[in-house]
């Protein structure tokens, strides 16, 4: 193995099971908190001394709303691991999550078509 990870692995990533286990404290799930890939994360407080480096990085990144998938890419971690780290931060009130709108908030297509016809008639 090299410092960049296992042979044939992605350059610059250390996806070793030991490292991932350490990052999450052995947890495999984020608990009851769920994050979609496009959920926007926003920092509510800054990093503190002694904080896990990945948590501190997330807090710095999310000064402006940042999607979960972008956080995972920046940290070079699997999304599942990133979700666990985010659950830690949301549990302590250090971040807030803005979930995407659900399909039930989208107007009926028939109503949209009627509006379009009305606009064309103007």
Secondary structure, DSSP 4 states (H G I P E B T S, - for coil): -BTTBSTTS-TT----HHHHHHHHTT--S-TT----TT-EEEESS---TT--HHHHHHHHHTTS-EEHHHHHHHHT--HHHHHHHHHHHHHTTSEEEEPPPPGGGSPPHHHHHHHHHHHHH-
